[in-house]
Amino acid sequence: MDKTMATPVRVEGLTVAYGQNPPILENLNFAIRTGEVFGILGGSGSGKSSVLRNLIGLVKPRAGQVFIFGQDMWAEEGRWLNVCRRRFGMMYQAGALFGSLNLLENVSMPLREFTDMSPAAVETAARMKLSLVGLAGFEYYLPVRISGGMQKRAAIARALALDPKLIFLDEPSAGLDPITSAGLDQLIRTLARNLGISFGVVTHELGSVMNIVDRAILLDKAAKGIVAEGRPADLAQMTWPPYVVAFFHRRPLEDEGKISEANNARQ
Protein backbone atom coordinates (compact mmCIF):
# COMPACT_ATOMS: atom_id res chain seq x y z
CA MET A 1 0.00 0.00 0.00
CA ASP A 2 1.11 3.55 -0.76
CA LYS A 3 2.50 4.99 2.47
CA THR A 4 0.60 8.25 1.97
CA MET A 5 -2.68 6.33 1.68
CA ALA A 6 -1.85 4.30 4.78
CA THR A 7 -1.51 7.55 6.76
CA PRO A 8 -4.04 10.12 5.50
CA VAL A 9 -2.84 12.47 8.24
CA ARG A 10 0.66 12.72 9.62
CA VAL A 11 1.64 15.34 12.18
CA GLU A 12 5.29 15.98 12.98
CA GLY A 13 6.57 18.31 15.68
CA LEU A 14 3.41 20.42 15.72
CA THR A 15 3.41 23.48 17.96
CA VAL A 16 0.02 25.15 18.38
CA ALA A 17 -0.09 28.86 19.18
CA TYR A 18 -1.95 32.07 18.33
CA GLY A 19 -0.06 35.19 17.34
CA GLN A 20 2.79 35.98 19.70
CA ASN A 21 1.16 34.25 22.68
CA PRO A 22 2.94 31.35 24.40
CA PRO A 23 2.30 27.94 22.80
CA ILE A 24 -0.80 26.03 23.83
CA LEU A 25 0.72 22.67 22.83
CA GLU A 26 4.22 21.73 21.71
CA ASN A 27 5.92 19.00 19.67
CA LEU A 28 2.87 16.87 18.84
CA ASN A 29 3.48 13.74 16.78
CA PHE A 30 0.72 11.40 15.62
CA ALA A 31 -0.88 9.86 12.53
CA ILE A 32 -4.36 8.86 11.39
CA ARG A 33 -4.51 5.58 9.48
CA THR A 34 -6.77 4.52 6.63
CA GLY A 35 -10.26 3.52 7.71
CA GLU A 36 -9.81 4.19 11.40
CA VAL A 37 -11.71 6.48 13.74
CA PHE A 38 -9.05 8.52 15.51
CA GLY A 39 -9.88 10.51 18.63
CA ILE A 40 -8.34 13.80 19.65
CA LEU A 41 -9.31 13.91 23.30
CA GLY A 42 -8.90 16.31 26.18
CA GLY A 43 -10.73 18.37 28.73
CA SER A 44 -12.02 21.89 28.21
CA GLY A 45 -9.19 24.22 27.32
CA SER A 46 -6.78 21.39 26.52
CA GLY A 47 -6.26 22.66 22.96
CA LYS A 48 -8.00 19.91 21.02
CA SER A 49 -10.06 22.35 18.94
CA SER A 50 -6.91 24.38 18.30
CA VAL A 51 -5.21 21.24 17.00
CA LEU A 52 -8.17 20.71 14.68
CA ARG A 53 -7.80 24.25 13.32
CA ASN A 54 -4.20 23.43 12.46
CA LEU A 55 -5.20 20.14 10.83
CA ILE A 56 -7.79 21.72 8.53
CA GLY A 57 -5.64 24.72 7.62
CA LEU A 58 -7.50 27.48 9.46
CA VAL A 59 -4.45 28.34 11.56
CA LYS A 60 -0.84 27.97 10.50
CA PRO A 61 1.30 25.97 12.96
CA ARG A 62 3.87 27.92 14.97
CA ALA A 63 6.21 25.05 14.17
CA GLY A 64 6.06 21.54 12.73
CA GLN A 65 4.25 20.05 9.76
CA VAL A 66 0.82 18.68 8.89
CA PHE A 67 0.75 16.20 6.01
CA ILE A 68 -2.55 15.34 4.28
CA PHE A 69 -2.16 12.22 2.14
CA GLY A 70 1.59 12.86 2.12
CA GLN A 71 1.44 16.54 1.15
CA ASP A 72 2.64 19.24 3.55
CA MET A 73 -0.30 21.67 3.72
CA TRP A 74 1.87 24.73 4.25
CA ALA A 75 4.70 23.87 1.85
CA GLU A 76 5.75 26.58 -0.59
CA GLU A 77 4.07 29.36 1.40
CA GLY A 78 0.74 27.58 1.60
CA ARG A 79 0.52 26.75 -2.10
CA TRP A 80 -0.93 23.33 -1.31
CA LEU A 81 -3.42 24.49 1.30
CA ASN A 82 -6.53 24.54 -0.90
CA VAL A 83 -5.47 21.35 -2.70
CA CYS A 84 -5.26 19.54 0.64
CA ARG A 85 -8.55 20.99 1.87
CA ARG A 86 -10.41 19.48 -1.05
CA ARG A 87 -9.19 16.05 -0.05
CA PHE A 88 -11.06 15.99 3.25
CA GLY A 89 -14.51 16.78 4.57
CA MET A 90 -15.40 18.70 7.72
CA MET A 91 -18.34 18.66 10.11
CA TYR A 92 -18.43 21.54 12.57
CA GLN A 93 -19.87 21.20 16.06
CA ALA A 94 -23.13 23.02 15.32
CA GLY A 95 -23.40 21.61 11.78
CA ALA A 96 -22.81 25.02 10.13
CA LEU A 97 -25.49 24.40 7.53
CA PHE A 98 -26.66 27.36 5.45
CA GLY A 99 -29.97 28.30 7.03
CA SER A 100 -31.52 29.71 3.86
CA LEU A 101 -30.81 26.54 1.85
CA ASN A 102 -32.62 23.24 2.12
CA LEU A 103 -30.69 20.05 2.83
CA LEU A 104 -30.39 19.10 -0.83
CA GLU A 105 -28.98 22.53 -1.65
CA ASN A 106 -26.57 22.40 1.29
CA VAL A 107 -25.14 19.05 0.19
CA SER A 108 -25.08 20.13 -3.46
CA MET A 109 -23.01 23.25 -2.83
CA PRO A 110 -19.52 21.62 -2.79
CA LEU A 111 -20.38 19.75 -5.99
CA ARG A 112 -21.53 22.93 -7.72
CA GLU A 113 -18.45 24.84 -6.54
CA PHE A 114 -15.71 22.31 -7.18
CA THR A 115 -16.87 19.99 -9.97
CA ASP A 116 -18.16 20.33 -13.53
CA MET A 117 -21.01 17.88 -12.96
CA SER A 118 -24.34 18.65 -14.64
CA PRO A 119 -27.20 19.95 -12.44
CA ALA A 120 -28.96 16.59 -12.76
CA ALA A 121 -25.84 14.69 -11.72
CA VAL A 122 -25.29 17.04 -8.78
CA GLU A 123 -28.83 16.46 -7.54
CA THR A 124 -28.48 12.68 -7.88
CA ALA A 125 -25.21 12.66 -5.98
CA ALA A 126 -26.57 14.91 -3.22
CA ARG A 127 -29.65 12.71 -2.80
CA MET A 128 -27.38 9.66 -2.50
CA LYS A 129 -25.32 11.33 0.23
CA LEU A 130 -28.43 12.28 2.20
CA SER A 131 -29.73 8.72 1.85
CA LEU A 132 -26.37 7.43 3.08
CA VAL A 133 -26.80 9.26 6.39
CA GLY A 134 -30.46 8.31 6.80
CA LEU A 135 -32.06 11.52 5.55
CA ALA A 136 -33.84 10.32 2.42
CA GLY A 137 -37.16 12.15 2.25
CA PHE A 138 -35.85 15.27 3.98
CA GLU A 139 -34.19 16.83 0.93
CA TYR A 140 -36.40 19.93 0.88
CA TYR A 141 -36.39 20.66 4.60
CA LEU A 142 -34.63 23.77 5.86
CA PRO A 143 -32.15 23.16 8.72
CA VAL A 144 -34.42 24.96 11.20
CA ARG A 145 -37.14 22.35 10.60
CA ILE A 146 -35.08 19.33 11.64
CA SER A 147 -33.56 18.19 14.93
CA GLY A 148 -30.00 18.81 16.06
CA GLY A 149 -29.06 15.21 15.38
CA MET A 150 -30.46 15.39 11.87
CA GLN A 151 -28.58 18.63 11.27
CA LYS A 152 -25.35 16.85 12.16
CA ARG A 153 -26.21 14.00 9.81
CA ALA A 154 -26.86 16.53 7.05
CA ALA A 155 -23.49 18.16 7.81
CA ILE A 156 -21.82 14.76 7.45
CA ALA A 157 -23.64 14.27 4.12
CA ARG A 158 -22.21 17.59 2.94
CA ALA A 159 -18.75 16.53 4.16
CA LEU A 160 -19.17 13.40 2.02
CA ALA A 161 -20.16 15.35 -1.11
CA LEU A 162 -16.77 15.21 -2.85
CA ASP A 163 -16.18 11.56 -1.81
CA PRO A 164 -13.24 12.25 0.52
CA LYS A 165 -11.39 9.45 2.24
CA LEU A 166 -10.83 11.64 5.29
CA ILE A 167 -13.39 13.52 7.40
CA PHE A 168 -12.87 15.62 10.51
CA LEU A 169 -15.66 15.85 13.10
CA ASP A 170 -15.77 18.55 15.79
CA GLU A 171 -17.62 17.35 18.91
CA PRO A 172 -20.17 15.28 16.95
CA SER A 173 -22.12 14.24 20.06
CA ALA A 174 -22.29 17.69 21.68
CA GLY A 175 -25.83 18.68 22.62
CA LEU A 176 -27.39 15.34 21.68
CA ASP A 177 -29.42 13.00 23.87
CA PRO A 178 -27.93 9.52 24.50
CA ILE A 179 -30.12 7.76 21.94
CA THR A 180 -29.43 10.26 19.15
CA SER A 181 -25.74 10.24 20.05
CA ALA A 182 -25.64 6.43 19.82
CA GLY A 183 -27.24 6.57 16.38
CA LEU A 184 -24.66 9.07 15.19
CA ASP A 185 -21.88 6.89 16.60
CA GLN A 186 -23.23 3.94 14.65
CA LEU A 187 -23.32 6.01 11.46
CA ILE A 188 -19.68 7.03 11.87
CA ARG A 189 -18.59 3.44 12.46
CA THR A 190 -20.58 2.25 9.43
CA LEU A 191 -19.06 4.88 7.14
CA ALA A 192 -15.55 4.04 8.34
CA ARG A 193 -16.08 0.31 7.90
CA ASN A 194 -18.06 0.25 4.65
CA LEU A 195 -16.45 3.15 2.77
CA GLY A 196 -12.93 2.99 4.19
CA ILE A 197 -13.16 6.60 5.38
CA SER A 198 -10.76 7.81 8.04
CA PHE A 199 -12.24 10.02 10.75
CA GLY A 200 -10.46 12.50 12.98
CA VAL A 201 -12.85 13.13 15.87
CA VAL A 202 -12.42 15.91 18.42
CA THR A 203 -14.42 14.99 21.50
CA HIS A 204 -14.50 14.60 25.27
CA GLU A 205 -17.63 12.41 25.32
CA LEU A 206 -16.42 9.18 26.91
CA GLY A 207 -19.40 7.15 25.73
CA SER A 208 -18.68 7.93 22.10
CA VAL A 209 -14.95 7.46 22.60
CA MET A 210 -15.40 3.94 23.91
CA ASN A 211 -17.99 3.07 21.23
CA ILE A 212 -16.36 4.30 18.02
CA VAL A 213 -12.72 5.33 18.48
CA ASP A 214 -10.02 2.89 17.35
CA ARG A 215 -7.05 4.90 18.62
CA ALA A 216 -6.74 8.22 20.40
CA ILE A 217 -4.41 10.81 21.80
CA LEU A 218 -5.17 12.58 25.07
CA LEU A 219 -4.06 16.21 25.36
CA ASP A 220 -3.20 17.90 28.65
CA LYS A 221 -2.90 21.70 28.82
CA ALA A 222 -0.65 21.51 31.89
CA ALA A 223 1.81 19.24 30.08
CA LYS A 224 1.32 21.19 26.82
CA GLY A 225 1.25 17.98 24.88
CA ILE A 226 0.10 14.39 24.47
CA VAL A 227 0.05 12.48 27.74
CA ALA A 228 -1.36 9.19 26.40
CA GLU A 229 -1.92 7.47 23.07
CA GLY A 230 -3.48 4.15 22.15
CA ARG A 231 -6.72 2.19 22.13
CA PRO A 232 -9.34 3.72 24.44
CA ALA A 233 -9.83 0.40 26.26
CA ASP A 234 -6.10 0.33 27.01
CA LEU A 235 -6.00 3.98 28.06
CA ALA A 236 -8.87 3.34 30.47
CA GLN A 237 -6.74 0.68 32.20
CA MET A 238 -3.79 3.01 32.81
CA THR A 239 -2.94 3.86 36.42
CA TRP A 240 -0.58 6.73 35.62
CA PRO A 241 -0.38 9.66 35.06
CA PRO A 242 -3.19 11.01 37.27
CA TYR A 243 -4.70 13.14 34.49
CA VAL A 244 -5.28 10.09 32.28
CA VAL A 245 -6.90 8.17 35.13
CA ALA A 246 -9.10 11.14 36.05
CA PHE A 247 -10.22 11.67 32.44
CA PHE A 248 -11.18 8.07 31.68
CA HIS A 249 -12.85 7.48 35.05
CA ARG A 250 -14.60 10.86 35.30
CA ARG A 251 -13.00 11.76 38.60
CA PRO A 252 -11.75 15.13 39.85
CA LEU A 253 -8.06 15.52 39.17
CA GLU A 254 -7.36 16.51 42.78
CA ASP A 255 -8.69 13.12 43.91
CA GLU A 256 -6.19 11.39 41.63
CA GLY A 257 -3.41 13.55 43.07
CA LYS A 258 -4.32 12.49 46.62
CA ILE A 259 -4.45 8.84 45.60
CA SER A 260 -1.02 9.11 43.95
CA GLU A 261 0.46 10.80 47.03
CA ALA A 262 -0.95 8.08 49.28
CA ASN A 263 0.48 5.34 47.04
CA ASN A 264 3.88 7.03 47.04
CA ALA A 265 3.81 7.33 50.83
CA ARG A 266 3.08 3.60 51.21
CA GLN A 267 6.05 2.80 49.00
Protein Blocks (a to p, Z undefined) as FASTA:
>chain_A
ZZklmmmbacehiacdehjbccfbghiacdddehiacddeddehilmmmmmmmmnopacc
fbdcddeehiafkgghhllmmmmmmmpccddfklopafkbcfklmmmmmmmmmmccdfkl
mmmmmmmmmmmnopghilmpcfklpcfklmmmmmmmmmmmnopabdcdehklgoiafklm
mmmmmmmmmmmmmnopacddddfbfklmmmmmmbdcdddfklopafbgcdfklmmmpcbd
fklmmmmnopafklmmmmmmmmmmmZZ
